[in-house]
């Protein structure tokens, strides 16, 4: 079952159980995915659904910051709940050891030797690790590993 189908099934379950927070959150993501599909003029792949989820989570994290600055803990809590719902649809996160092993493999694959090669390594890693590790963290670890390799 693809990620889009899984989201639609979870929406049905949320509606059956009366979970309004889950149903509204999933509806918003499905609407965003539908908009992307219209822009693309075709159905979304699972990777594109993951991108939509990541984007939705990022928007909610930004909202949490604004709500906290505006002294609105109630709205920040709502956004936090929605993030938890959305994270259930992402692939399982990588441990640091797993991620560093993937980075080592990618460095060998592209023949990276210095910090200037971070982009090449990231280009190989991002499609595989999208949704499993935050991009900024991955980029930092790649740069660290290339710096320590003596490039």
C-alpha positions in Angstrom: 0.0 0.0 0.0 1.4 3.4 -1.0 1.7 6.3 1.4 -1.3 8.1 -0.2 -3.5 5.1 0.2 -2.3 4.7 3.8 -3.2 8.4 4.5 -6.6 7.9 3.1 -7.2 4.7 5.2 -6.1 6.5 8.3 -8.4 9.4 7.5 -11.3 6.9 7.3 -10.3 5.4 10.6 -10.0 8.9 12.2 -13.5 9.8 10.9 -15.0 6.5 12.2 -13.5 7.0 15.7 -14.4 10.7 15.8 -10.7 11.8 16.1 -11.2 15.4 14.8 -7.6 16.4 15.2 -6.3 13.4 13.2 -8.9 13.7 10.5 -8.4 17.5 10.0 -4.6 17.1 10.0 -4.7 14.2 7.5 -7.2 16.1 5.3 -4.8 19.1 5.2 -1.9 16.9 4.1 -4.0 15.2 1.5 -5.2 18.5 0.2 -1.6 19.7 0.0 -0.6 16.5 -1.8 -3.5 16.9 -4.2 -2.3 20.5 -5.0 1.2 19.1 -5.7 -0.3 16.4 -8.0 -2.2 19.1 -9.9 1.0 21.1 -10.3 2.9 18.1 -11.4 0.0 16.9 -13.7 0.2 13.4 -12.4 0.0 11.2 -9.3 2.6 11.7 -6.5 5.2 9.0 -5.7 5.7 7.9 -2.1 8.8 10.1 -2.0 6.7 13.1 -3.1 4.2 12.3 -0.4 7.1 12.2 2.1 8.2 15.6 0.9 4.6 16.9 1.5 4.6 15.5 5.0 8.0 17.0 5.7 6.8 20.4 4.4 3.7 20.2 6.6 5.7 19.3 9.7 8.1 22.2 9.0 5.2 24.7 8.7 3.8 23.5 12.0 7.2 23.8 13.7 7.4 27.4 12.5 3.9 28.0 13.7 4.8 26.7 17.2 7.7 29.2 17.4 5.3 32.1 16.5 2.7 30.8 19.0 5.2 30.6 21.8 6.5 34.1 21.1 2.9 35.3 21.1 2.2 33.5 24.4 -0.3 31.1 22.9 0.6 27.7 24.4 -2.9 26.3 23.5 -2.2 26.8 19.8 1.4 25.6 20.1 0.1 22.4 21.7 -2.4 21.9 18.9 0.4 22.2 16.3 2.6 19.8 18.3 -0.2 17.2 18.3 -0.5 17.6 14.5 3.2 17.0 14.1 2.9 13.8 16.1 0.1 12.6 13.8 2.1 13.4 10.7 5.3 11.8 11.9 3.5 8.5 12.1 3.5 8.4 8.3 7.2 9.1 7.8 9.7 6.3 7.4 11.4 5.2 10.7 14.1 7.6 11.7 17.8 6.6 11.4 20.0 6.2 14.3 23.2 8.3 14.2 25.3 5.1 13.6 23.1 4.0 10.7 23.2 7.5 9.2 27.0 7.7 9.5 27.4 4.3 7.8 25.2 5.5 4.9 27.3 8.6 4.7 30.5 6.5 4.6 29.0 4.4 1.8 28.0 7.5 -0.2 31.5 9.1 0.2 33.1 6.0 -1.2 30.5 5.8 -4.0 31.1 9.3 -5.2 34.8 9.4 -4.4 34.5 12.4 -2.2 37.7 13.6 -0.6 37.1 17.1 0.8 34.5 19.3 2.2 33.9 20.7 -1.3 32.3 17.4 -2.1 29.4 17.7 0.4 27.0 18.5 -2.4 27.9 15.3 -4.4 27.4 13.2 -1.3 24.1 14.9 -0.3 22.8 14.4 -3.8 23.3 10.6 -3.4 22.0 10.5 0.2 18.9 12.7 0.1 16.6 10.5 -2.1 17.4 7.5 0.1 17.2 9.2 3.5 14.4 11.8 2.9 12.1 11.8 5.8 14.4 9.6 7.9 16.8 12.3 9.0 16.7 16.1 9.0 18.6 17.5 6.1 20.6 20.0 8.1 21.8 17.3 10.5 22.8 15.1 7.6 24.6 18.0 5.8 26.5 18.8 9.1 27.6 15.1 9.5 28.7 14.8 5.9 30.8 18.0 6.2 32.3 16.7 9.5 33.2 13.3 8.0 34.7 14.9 4.9 36.7 17.4 7.0 38.1 14.6 9.2 39.1 12.5 6.2 41.9 14.9 5.6 40.7 16.6 2.4 
